[in-house]
Amino acid sequence: MVLESTLYEPPRPRPLSPVLALIRAAARGDGDLLSLLPAEAYRMAIGPLGYSRRSIVIVNAPELVRTILYDTKDIFPKNDLMVDALEPLVGNSIFVSSGPEWRRQRAMIDPAFSMMRVNRAFAPMVAAVDDCEAKLDAEEGRFSLDLLMSHLTADVICRTVFSTSLATQTAHDVFEAFTVFERSVAQVEYRRLIMDPAFKPVAQKPEVLAACEKIRGHLGDLVDTHLAEGHSFDDIATAVIAARDSFDQKAFTRKELLDQLGVLFLAGHETSASALTWVFFLIATQPEVVRRIRAEVDEVVGEGEVEFEHTRRMPYIMNVFRETLRLYPPITFLPRVALEDTMLGERRIKRGAMLMVAPWILHRHDLYWRNPHGFDPDRFLPERKEELTPGAYLPFGIGPRVCVGAAFAQTEAALIVARLIRRYDFHLEEAEKVRPAARLTTRPTKQIMCRVTRAR
Ligand code: HEM
């Protein structure tokens, strides 16, 4: 076990008073929501963000977090700002819909992510990692770690959802348009968060709408290929196309398919790219962690190929992944909106208030974690279980809206970490200057440049 005094504390925004935090965020002007958070946010059970036209309430008490995320009365749907921002891309699909409509969609999508389905997605995941290794073997210079991970996880999604690789023009165009969407849509949310009253609709920027149209056009082509007679695929799109509503046996319409598959592309590659960027950033400067990962891969896999069942038997890699998701949760905030006046514990909540359940804050809360900012994968060992506060760790969310792709993401991460760490040493440039920011997901403010050398 690592001495607690020697734990590595990776970068985070300095905790400031509410006013200074607001000035910092405004001065940076880069749409980073993390720099808005005041120091108090990491200590309180529930309280206001402190500045904003609409009421924004940060909720940290686990029992109140549960009340919001389980939402048994259907009064805390996804926040209107987020729903509006995503609507042009994903319509009213599973990530943003609510109430009975969401329940119908969730029941239809769930089977596409069963463990059996994830097992069948493993071979295309391996093919994506093979291509990534071939690229890295040929790479002699420096490259962006974030871009490498975005390409790799987008390739995994293209292959597992659509049976096509990112190397095709269509998939590549979709990837480029997603990058435009991610960059521009985040800026919109940031200003609206502070300035706008609740439920105010805002027009999207033309470049965001153009990117969405392009993505949906390409998704339409991919869906049509799947719908065409004479073609048979064994992929996630096929499972979603085959899904039927248990009440009336209806399938998703073509428009609904574009919405659902768009969200799977977005939620499935942005989040994993964020997680893996931080995993490799954290590992690269920690030789002891690299040593333990390689020892585990040698023991479980030996010299051969990493198989699906190996990914279930690498607890140290899984704890590194868990700890990375704690320190840098890809989905930084899980915002909801109150549809009616209500009480949360002792606190009166007005209709239109934004309820900010934030994995980023909960995972670093002073009351719930020993050394909240230290990188300590062993904190998830079974023998240290009593240190964990129930309800304070939710990188995949909790309750009925928990991530459908969690098993998929864990399998993908175990495979990628085992393969790439076994084969390469990662050398980062200016690691000390890296700073996290929350936009669509938790990302470094600037690209992390790195090189690899062969470890074996
Ligand atoms: C490390 C990777 C991932 C993380 C950390 C993550 C995290 C999350 C979180 C926190 C939520 C709940 C959001 C909320 O309650 O507001 C969520 C929902 C969702 N995730 Fe993931 N996710 C990951 C990977 C994936 C993958 C690989 C897929 C699919 C291929 C996926 C598909 C979805 C979908 C469709 C939802 C919406 C579920 C619903 O509302 O019913 N995610 N994810």
Residues whose N, C-alpha, C, O or C-beta is under 5 A from the ligand:
A	BS01	HEM	I94 F95 R106 L264 A267 G268 T271 S272 A275 P330 I331 L334 L394 P395 F396 G397 P400 R401 V402 C403 V404 G405 F408 A409
